[in-house]
Amino acid sequence: MSEFIVKVKSSDQTFTVRPNEIILDAAILQGINIPYSCRNGTCRTCIFEIKEGIVQAINVEECLISPNELELNKRLLCMSLCKSDVIMEKVSPRRRAKITGS
């Protein structure tokens, strides 16, 4: 296959990704609105959950993504490659627990 099709759930945006092309790079080149900041796996802004398809995380030892998140099909798009067509959804930022005083 020469290109994979990626669909962003909830926004219905689609774009294509070539084999061995970073997903975030492909999105940026095609004008797709994907939140990102650092582009090196440390800010976690581009974390998505893969709903369908196969996405390979690369250089996971250098990223701020846990083994548990990887098992739950979460990926940092700046450090990931498509291995099939994909449907993905943005992961909501973690909410901090409110600290109440006495």
N, CA, C and O atoms as CSV, one atom per row, in Angstrom:
chain,resi,resn,atom,element,x,y,z
A,1,MET,N,N,0.850,-1.182,0.000
A,1,MET,CA,C,0.000,0.000,0.000
A,1,MET,C,C,0.891,1.240,0.000
A,1,MET,O,O,1.886,1.302,0.723
A,2,SER,N,N,0.528,2.213,-0.809
A,2,SER,CA,C,1.357,3.406,-0.894
A,2,SER,C,C,0.994,4.460,0.145
A,2,SER,O,O,1.854,5.241,0.551
A,3,GLU,N,N,-0.262,4.496,0.583
A,3,GLU,CA,C,-0.689,5.462,1.595
A,3,GLU,C,C,-1.782,4.859,2.461
A,3,GLU,O,O,-2.545,4.000,2.020
A,4,PHE,N,N,-1.841,5.324,3.704
A,4,PHE,CA,C,-2.902,4.924,4.619
A,4,PHE,C,C,-3.833,6.114,4.819
A,4,PHE,O,O,-3.402,7.264,4.744
A,5,ILE,N,N,-5.094,5.838,5.070
A,5,ILE,CA,C,-6.082,6.884,5.328
A,5,ILE,C,C,-6.318,6.958,6.830
A,5,ILE,O,O,-6.574,5.949,7.487
A,6,VAL,N,N,-6.227,8.170,7.354
A,6,VAL,CA,C,-6.446,8.413,8.781
A,6,VAL,C,C,-7.676,9.306,8.924
A,6,VAL,O,O,-7.783,10.346,8.274
A,7,LYS,N,N,-8.594,8.883,9.780
A,7,LYS,CA,C,-9.782,9.680,10.071
A,7,LYS,C,C,-9.720,10.115,11.530
A,7,LYS,O,O,-9.468,9.304,12.421
A,8,VAL,N,N,-9.953,11.402,11.764
A,8,VAL,CA,C,-9.983,11.954,13.108
A,8,VAL,C,C,-11.445,11.980,13.552
A,8,VAL,O,O,-12.247,12.774,13.060
A,9,LYS,N,N,-11.769,11.100,14.485
A,9,LYS,CA,C,-13.146,10.987,14.984
A,9,LYS,C,C,-13.539,12.290,15.657
A,9,LYS,O,O,-12.696,12.956,16.257
A,10,SER,N,N,-14.759,12.645,15.569
A,10,SER,CA,C,-15.393,13.835,16.143
A,10,SER,C,C,-15.223,15.068,15.262
A,10,SER,O,O,-16.051,15.977,15.323
A,11,SER,N,N,-14.172,15.124,14.445
A,11,SER,CA,C,-14.034,16.272,13.538
A,11,SER,C,C,-14.282,15.860,12.093
A,11,SER,O,O,-14.444,16.711,11.219
A,12,ASP,N,N,-14.312,14.565,11.845
A,12,ASP,CA,C,-14.497,14.012,10.497
A,12,ASP,C,C,-13.433,14.477,9.501
A,12,ASP,O,O,-13.663,14.445,8.292
A,13,GLN,N,N,-12.286,14.902,9.993
A,13,GLN,CA,C,-11.173,15.227,9.105
A,13,GLN,C,C,-10.494,13.923,8.678
A,13,GLN,O,O,-10.386,12.988,9.472
A,14,THR,N,N,-10.045,13.863,7.450
A,14,THR,CA,C,-9.262,12.718,6.989
A,14,THR,C,C,-8.012,13.226,6.290
A,14,THR,O,O,-7.991,14.316,5.719
A,15,PHE,N,N,-6.971,12.406,6.352
A,15,PHE,CA,C,-5.729,12.720,5.652
A,15,PHE,C,C,-5.001,11.424,5.355
A,15,PHE,O,O,-5.371,10.363,5.858
A,16,THR,N,N,-3.970,11.515,4.540
A,16,THR,CA,C,-3.217,10.320,4.169
A,16,THR,C,C,-1.827,10.365,4.788
A,16,THR,O,O,-1.254,11.430,5.017
A,17,VAL,N,N,-1.311,9.174,5.047
A,17,VAL,CA,C,0.026,9.028,5.631
A,17,VAL,C,C,0.767,7.968,4.832
A,17,VAL,O,O,0.255,6.868,4.621
A,18,ARG,N,N,1.963,8.300,4.394
A,18,ARG,CA,C,2.798,7.329,3.678
A,18,ARG,C,C,3.472,6.384,4.666
A,18,ARG,O,O,3.672,6.745,5.826
A,19,PRO,N,N,3.824,5.173,4.222
A,19,PRO,CA,C,4.594,4.285,5.101
A,19,PRO,C,C,5.871,5.001,5.572
A,19,PRO,O,O,6.527,5.688,4.788
A,20,ASN,N,N,6.208,4.838,6.825
A,20,ASN,CA,C,7.400,5.435,7.439
A,20,ASN,C,C,7.344,6.958,7.549
A,20,ASN,O,O,8.378,7.594,7.753
A,21,GLU,N,N,6.164,7.550,7.419
A,21,GLU,CA,C,5.985,8.983,7.628
A,21,GLU,C,C,5.348,9.185,9.008
A,21,GLU,O,O,4.380,8.506,9.349
A,22,ILE,N,N,5.879,10.100,9.784
A,22,ILE,CA,C,5.315,10.413,11.091
A,22,ILE,C,C,3.898,10.962,10.888
A,22,ILE,O,O,3.682,11.836,10.049
A,23,ILE,N,N,2.942,10.446,11.653
A,23,ILE,CA,C,1.543,10.830,11.477
A,23,ILE,C,C,1.356,12.336,11.644
A,23,ILE,O,O,0.665,12.958,10.837
A,24,LEU,N,N,1.951,12.927,12.662
A,24,LEU,CA,C,1.799,14.367,12.883
A,24,LEU,C,C,2.347,15.160,11.706
A,24,LEU,O,O,1.734,16.144,11.292
A,25,ASP,N,N,3.483,14.754,11.160
A,25,ASP,CA,C,4.059,15.460,10.008
A,25,ASP,C,C,3.103,15.451,8.825
A,25,ASP,O,O,2.921,16.471,8.160
A,26,ALA,N,N,2.490,14.293,8.560
A,26,ALA,CA,C,1.538,14.183,7.449
A,26,ALA,C,C,0.349,15.107,7.671
A,26,ALA,O,O,-0.094,15.784,6.744
A,27,ALA,N,N,-0.168,15.136,8.896
A,27,ALA,CA,C,-1.317,15.991,9.211
A,27,ALA,C,C,-0.975,17.467,8.998
A,27,ALA,O,O,-1.747,18.208,8.391
A,28,ILE,N,N,0.172,17.881,9.495
A,28,ILE,CA,C,0.583,19.285,9.356
A,28,ILE,C,C,0.717,19.662,7.884
A,28,ILE,O,O,0.243,20.719,7.469
A,29,LEU,N,N,1.360,18.804,7.095
A,29,LEU,CA,C,1.550,19.079,5.664
A,29,LEU,C,C,0.233,19.219,4.910
A,29,LEU,O,O,0.155,19.923,3.904
A,30,GLN,N,N,-0.809,18.537,5.409
A,30,GLN,CA,C,-2.102,18.565,4.726
A,30,GLN,C,C,-3.090,19.534,5.370
A,30,GLN,O,O,-4.268,19.542,5.015
A,31,GLY,N,N,-2.621,20.348,6.311
A,31,GLY,CA,C,-3.464,21.370,6.922
A,31,GLY,C,C,-4.523,20.838,7.866
A,31,GLY,O,O,-5.560,21.472,8.065
A,32,ILE,N,N,-4.266,19.671,8.451
A,32,ILE,CA,C,-5.217,19.079,9.392
A,32,ILE,C,C,-4.964,19.656,10.778
A,32,ILE,O,O,-3.816,19.782,11.206
A,33,ASN,N,N,-6.025,20.002,11.468
A,33,ASN,CA,C,-5.917,20.625,12.781
A,33,ASN,C,C,-5.688,19.562,13.857
A,33,ASN,O,O,-6.636,18.996,14.400
A,34,ILE,N,N,-4.426,19.306,14.152
A,34,ILE,CA,C,-4.024,18.382,15.210
A,34,ILE,C,C,-3.261,19.202,16.249
A,34,ILE,O,O,-2.287,19.869,15.903
A,35,PRO,N,N,-3.679,19.167,17.501
A,35,PRO,CA,C,-2.927,19.923,18.513
A,35,PRO,C,C,-1.542,19.305,18.726
A,35,PRO,O,O,-1.401,18.086,18.827
A,36,TYR,N,N,-0.533,20.161,18.792
A,36,TYR,CA,C,0.829,19.693,19.059
A,36,TYR,C,C,1.647,20.855,19.582
A,36,TYR,O,O,1.238,22.011,19.485
A,37,SER,N,N,2.804,20.541,20.136
A,37,SER,CA,C,3.690,21.581,20.638
A,37,SER,C,C,5.142,21.209,20.404
A,37,SER,O,O,5.799,21.806,19.551
A,38,CYS,N,N,5.656,20.236,21.142
A,38,CYS,CA,C,7.100,19.968,21.137
A,38,CYS,C,C,7.592,19.163,19.937
A,38,CYS,O,O,8.720,19.362,19.485
A,39,ARG,N,N,6.764,18.257,19.412
A,39,ARG,CA,C,7.103,17.375,18.286
A,39,ARG,C,C,8.202,16.363,18.609
A,39,ARG,O,O,8.808,15.807,17.693
A,40,ASN,N,N,8.470,16.113,19.900
A,40,ASN,CA,C,9.487,15.111,20.249
A,40,ASN,C,C,9.034,14.171,21.368
A,40,ASN,O,O,9.867,13.527,22.006
A,41,GLY,N,N,7.728,14.086,21.613
A,41,GLY,CA,C,7.199,13.117,22.559
A,41,GLY,C,C,7.244,13.505,24.018
A,41,GLY,O,O,7.068,12.651,24.886
A,42,THR,N,N,7.476,14.774,24.311
A,42,THR,CA,C,7.579,15.160,25.714
A,42,THR,C,C,6.422,16.024,26.227
A,42,THR,O,O,6.199,16.068,27.437
A,43,CYS,N,N,5.695,16.697,25.371
A,43,CYS,CA,C,4.625,17.579,25.868
A,43,CYS,C,C,3.274,16.879,25.996
A,43,CYS,O,O,2.415,17.333,26.753
A,44,ARG,N,N,3.078,15.785,25.270
A,44,ARG,CA,C,1.857,14.980,25.291
A,44,ARG,C,C,0.648,15.680,24.682
A,44,ARG,O,O,-0.475,15.198,24.830
A,45,THR,N,N,0.848,16.789,24.011
A,45,THR,CA,C,-0.264,17.515,23.410
A,45,THR,C,C,-0.931,16.709,22.294
A,45,THR,O,O,-2.141,16.816,22.095
A,46,CYS,N,N,-0.160,15.910,21.571
A,46,CYS,CA,C,-0.689,15.179,20.411
A,46,CYS,C,C,-1.079,13.738,20.734
A,46,CYS,O,O,-1.017,12.875,19.858
A,47,ILE,N,N,-1.479,13.462,21.974
A,47,ILE,CA,C,-1.872,12.100,22.334
A,47,ILE,C,C,-3.293,11.811,21.835
A,47,ILE,O,O,-4.226,12.577,22.076
A,48,PHE,N,N,-3.425,10.686,21.137
A,48,PHE,CA,C,-4.696,10.226,20.586
A,48,PHE,C,C,-4.894,8.769,20.935
A,48,PHE,O,O,-3.931,8.033,21.148
A,49,GLU,N,N,-6.159,8.354,20.993
A,49,GLU,CA,C,-6.477,6.943,21.153
A,49,GLU,C,C,-6.810,6.372,19.781
A,49,GLU,O,O,-7.608,6.943,19.039
A,50,ILE,N,N,-6.199,5.249,19.453
A,50,ILE,CA,C,-6.449,4.590,18.187
A,50,ILE,C,C,-7.678,3.706,18.367
A,50,ILE,O,O,-7.642,2.723,19.107
A,51,LYS,N,N,-8.763,4.062,17.686
A,51,LYS,CA,C,-10.036,3.343,17.809
A,51,LYS,C,C,-10.071,2.141,16.867
A,51,LYS,O,O,-10.601,1.087,17.220
A,52,GLU,N,N,-9.507,2.301,15.672
A,52,GLU,CA,C,-9.429,1.219,14.687
A,52,GLU,C,C,-8.114,1.351,13.945
A,52,GLU,O,O,-7.638,2.458,13.691
A,53,GLY,N,N,-7.532,0.216,13.601
A,53,GLY,CA,C,-6.296,0.225,12.837
A,53,GLY,C,C,-5.076,0.001,13.704
A,53,GLY,O,O,-5.172,-0.208,14.913
A,54,ILE,N,N,-3.923,0.051,13.052
A,54,ILE,CA,C,-2.654,-0.226,13.728
A,54,ILE,C,C,-1.731,0.973,13.578
A,54,ILE,O,O,-1.458,1.433,12.469
A,55,VAL,N,N,-1.259,1.470,14.713
A,55,VAL,CA,C,-0.296,2.571,14.757
A,55,VAL,C,C,0.883,2.107,15.599
A,55,VAL,O,O,0.720,1.685,16.744
A,56,GLN,N,N,2.064,2.191,15.018
A,56,GLN,CA,C,3.294,1.772,15.703
A,56,GLN,C,C,3.949,2.968,16.379
A,56,GLN,O,O,4.296,3.949,15.722
A,57,ALA,N,N,4.116,2.881,17.687
A,57,ALA,CA,C,4.852,3.910,18.428
A,57,ALA,C,C,6.342,3.674,18.201
A,57,ALA,O,O,6.809,2.536,18.237
A,58,ILE,N,N,7.083,4.749,17.969
A,58,ILE,CA,C,8.530,4.631,17.774
A,58,ILE,C,C,9.244,5.390,18.884
A,58,ILE,O,O,8.718,6.359,19.431
A,59,ASN,N,N,10.437,4.937,19.202
A,59,ASN,CA,C,11.268,5.576,20.231
A,59,ASN,C,C,10.517,5.786,21.542
A,59,ASN,O,O,10.623,6.843,22.163
A,60,VAL,N,N,9.751,4.768,21.963
A,60,VAL,CA,C,8.931,4.927,23.176
A,60,VAL,C,C,9.761,5.183,24.420
A,60,VAL,O,O,9.269,5.784,25.376
A,61,GLU,N,N,11.003,4.742,24.427
A,61,GLU,CA,C,11.851,4.986,25.592
A,61,GLU,C,C,12.195,6.472,25.739
A,61,GLU,O,O,12.640,6.901,26.804
A,62,GLU,N,N,11.991,7.254,24.679
A,62,GLU,CA,C,12.278,8.688,24.715
A,62,GLU,C,C,11.020,9.530,24.917
A,62,GLU,O,O,11.115,10.749,25.062
A,63,CYS,N,N,9.851,8.905,24.928
A,63,CYS,CA,C,8.569,9.613,25.007
A,63,CYS,C,C,8.003,9.606,26.413
A,63,CYS,O,O,8.383,8.795,27.257
A,64,LEU,N,N,7.090,10.529,26.639
A,64,LEU,CA,C,6.353,10.550,27.903
A,64,LEU,C,C,5.014,9.854,27.695
A,64,LEU,O,O,3.953,10.471,27.783
A,65,ILE,N,N,5.086,8.557,27.418
A,65,ILE,CA,C,3.893,7.737,27.304
A,65,ILE,C,C,4.180,6.441,28.050
A,65,ILE,O,O,5.248,5.847,27.906
A,66,SER,N,N,3.214,6.019,28.845
A,66,SER,CA,C,3.434,4.857,29.701
A,66,SER,C,C,3.119,3.557,28.972
A,66,SER,O,O,2.370,3.559,27.995
A,67,PRO,N,N,3.685,2.449,29.442
A,67,PRO,CA,C,3.327,1.146,28.877
A,67,PRO,C,C,1.825,0.887,28.969
A,67,PRO,O,O,1.243,0.296,28.059
A,68,ASN,N,N,1.196,1.321,30.055
A,68,ASN,CA,C,-0.247,1.151,30.213
A,68,ASN,C,C,-1.008,1.911,29.126
A,68,ASN,O,O,-1.966,1.384,28.559
A,69,GLU,N,N,-0.590,3.143,28.832
A,69,GLU,CA,C,-1.245,3.921,27.772
A,69,GLU,C,C,-1.074,3.240,26.420
A,69,GLU,O,O,-2.007,3.212,25.617
A,70,LEU,N,N,0.104,2.694,26.166
A,70,LEU,CA,C,0.329,1.989,24.905
A,70,LEU,C,C,-0.592,0.779,24.794
A,70,LEU,O,O,-1.135,0.507,23.723
A,71,GLU,N,N,-0.769,0.050,25.901
A,71,GLU,CA,C,-1.678,-1.098,25.904
A,71,GLU,C,C,-3.118,-0.673,25.650
A,71,GLU,O,O,-3.903,-1.441,25.092
A,72,LEU,N,N,-3.469,0.537,26.054
A,72,LEU,CA,C,-4.817,1.068,25.848
A,72,LEU,C,C,-4.965,1.742,24.480
A,72,LEU,O,O,-5.935,2.462,24.244
A,73,ASN,N,N,-4.006,1.507,23.584
A,73,ASN,CA,C,-4.020,2.030,22.210
A,73,ASN,C,C,-3.891,3.544,22.135
A,73,ASN,O,O,-4.422,4.163,21.213
A,74,LYS,N,N,-3.200,4.144,23.082
A,74,LYS,CA,C,-2.938,5.576,23.023
A,74,LYS,C,C,-1.566,5.771,22.388
A,74,LYS,O,O,-0.634,5.008,22.639
A,75,ARG,N,N,-1.464,6.809,21.559
A,75,ARG,CA,C,-0.215,7.086,20.850
A,75,ARG,C,C,0.031,8.585,20.780
A,75,ARG,O,O,-0.902,9.383,20.697
A,76,LEU,N,N,1.312,8.951,20.815
A,76,LEU,CA,C,1.730,10.321,20.554
A,76,LEU,C,C,1.961,10.401,19.044
A,76,LEU,O,O,2.830,9.707,18.515
A,77,LEU,N,N,1.200,11.232,18.352
A,77,LEU,CA,C,1.274,11.267,16.888
A,77,LEU,C,C,2.615,11.750,16.368
A,77,LEU,O,O,2.977,11.457,15.229
A,78,CYS,N,N,3.357,12.487,17.185
A,78,CYS,CA,C,4.676,12.972,16.767
A,78,CYS,C,C,5.717,11.866,16.780
A,78,CYS,O,O,6.825,12.053,16.276
A,79,MET,N,N,5.379,10.721,17.348
A,79,MET,CA,C,6.314,9.602,17.467
A,79,MET,C,C,5.637,8.299,17.044
A,79,MET,O,O,5.846,7.260,17.669
A,80,SER,N,N,4.823,8.352,15.982
A,80,SER,CA,C,4.074,7.175,15.571
A,80,SER,C,C,3.956,7.067,14.058
A,80,SER,O,O,3.946,8.067,13.339
A,81,LEU,N,N,3.866,5.813,13.594
A,81,LEU,CA,C,3.725,5.486,12.177
A,81,LEU,C,C,2.460,4.670,11.962
A,81,LEU,O,O,2.098,3.853,12.808
A,82,CYS,N,N,1.785,4.883,10.841
A,82,CYS,CA,C,0.626,4.066,10.473
A,82,CYS,C,C,1.103,2.742,9.907
A,82,CYS,O,O,2.097,2.675,9.184
A,83,LYS,N,N,0.378,1.699,10.248
A,83,LYS,CA,C,0.608,0.374,9.672
A,83,LYS,C,C,-0.651,-0.131,8.979
A,83,LYS,O,O,-0.660,-1.230,8.426
A,84,SER,N,N,-1.728,0.682,9.007
A,84,SER,CA,C,-2.991,0.375,8.346
A,84,SER,C,C,-3.793,1.672,8.283
A,84,SER,O,O,-3.348,2.704,8.786
A,85,ASP,N,N,-4.972,1.623,7.669
A,85,ASP,CA,C,-5.891,2.744,7.782
A,85,ASP,C,C,-6.284,2.861,9.251
A,85,ASP,O,O,-6.304,1.864,9.973
A,86,VAL,N,N,-6.598,4.087,9.694
A,86,VAL,CA,C,-6.778,4.341,11.124
A,86,VAL,C,C,-7.967,5.267,11.375
A,86,VAL,O,O,-8.230,6.192,10.606
A,87,ILE,N,N,-8.670,4.999,12.461
A,87,ILE,CA,C,-9.630,5.946,13.034
A,87,ILE,C,C,-9.118,6.255,14.432
A,87,ILE,O,O,-8.847,5.346,15.216
A,88,MET,N,N,-8.986,7.548,14.743
A,88,MET,CA,C,-8.422,7.932,16.034
A,88,MET,C,C,-9.227,9.061,16.645
A,88,MET,O,O,-9.966,9.767,15.959
A,89,GLU,N,N,-9.067,9.217,17.963
A,89,GLU,CA,C,-9.804,10.235,18.701
A,89,GLU,C,C,-8.868,10.909,19.695
A,89,GLU,O,O,-8.053,10.247,20.336
A,90,LYS,N,N,-8.987,12.218,19.818
A,90,LYS,CA,C,-8.158,12.988,20.749
A,90,LYS,C,C,-8.449,12.554,22.180
A,90,LYS,O,O,-9.606,12.417,22.578
A,91,VAL,N,N,-7.395,12.343,22.937
A,91,VAL,CA,C,-7.521,12.009,24.355
A,91,VAL,C,C,-7.664,13.310,25.123
A,91,VAL,O,O,-6.874,14.237,24.941
A,92,SER,N,N,-8.673,13.378,25.984
A,92,SER,CA,C,-8.874,14.571,26.807
A,92,SER,C,C,-7.738,14.702,27.798
A,92,SER,O,O,-7.233,13.699,28.302
A,93,PRO,N,N,-7.329,15.928,28.083
A,93,PRO,CA,C,-6.271,16.113,29.084
A,93,PRO,C,C,-6.734,15.605,30.438
A,93,PRO,O,O,-7.918,15.648,30.770
A,94,ARG,N,N,-5.778,15.126,31.203
A,94,ARG,CA,C,-6.094,14.666,32.556
A,94,ARG,C,C,-6.521,15.840,33.409
A,94,ARG,O,O,-5.938,16.923,33.349
A,95,ARG,N,N,-7.536,15.609,34.193
A,95,ARG,CA,C,-7.990,16.660,35.111
A,95,ARG,C,C,-7.286,16.480,36.431
A,95,ARG,O,O,-7.108,15.358,36.904
A,96,ARG,N,N,-6.893,17.567,37.016
A,96,ARG,CA,C,-6.259,17.521,38.331
A,96,ARG,C,C,-7.348,17.498,39.390
A,96,ARG,O,O,-8.360,18.192,39.287
A,97,ALA,N,N,-7.118,16.691,40.398
A,97,ALA,CA,C,-8.075,16.623,41.513
A,97,ALA,C,C,-8.052,17.937,42.270
A,97,ALA,O,O,-6.995,18.534,42.472
A,98,LYS,N,N,-9.226,18.378,42.684
A,98,LYS,CA,C,-9.297,19.609,43.478
A,98,LYS,C,C,-8.780,19.322,44.882
A,98,LYS,O,O,-9.093,18.292,45.479
A,99,ILE,N,N,-8.003,20.232,45.383
A,99,ILE,CA,C,-7.499,20.105,46.750
A,99,ILE,C,C,-8.347,21.047,47.606
A,99,ILE,O,O,-8.410,22.254,47.372
A,100,THR,N,N,-8.978,20.461,48.580
A,100,THR,CA,C,-9.827,21.282,49.441
A,100,THR,C,C,-9.124,21.520,50.774
A,100,THR,O,O,-8.485,20.628,51.332
A,101,GLY,N,N,-9.259,22.720,51.254
A,101,GLY,CA,C,-8.633,23.071,52.537
A,101,GLY,C,C,-9.576,22.809,53.687
A,101,GLY,O,O,-10.782,22.652,53.492
A,102,SER,N,N,-9.018,22.763,54.898
A,102,SER,CA,C,-9.855,22.530,56.085
A,102,SER,C,C,-10.401,23.829,56.590
A,102,SER,O,O,-11.129,23.848,57.582
